[in-house]
């Protein structure tokens, strides 16, 4: 659940960042995908750490 939430948050953040810098639709898609992947990996690491602590 953390991974999905982080990926969605990352995608929104990437789209907003590209839009803020005047990017086109493809720029927004690329930044959204990149940030979604980054945040999903971070969410996965957080999930693993939490699972190992329990």
Steps between C-alpha positions, in 0.01 A plus 500: 500500500787735575653432158180582310439816701859614452484433124179700460640786709821494295310507171296800612811676623680436170209629294472813712874560474495470120192721476666763722798511264277532192533148370280345233276200551779257419731677744237465771462131420875440513552691824195330650629155410850576625383633833251213535780246457727685742234531769387137449856377561524717813160366613619144441808557714287653777263202481788252527649686797164505679445128431845411633443699819177318583 
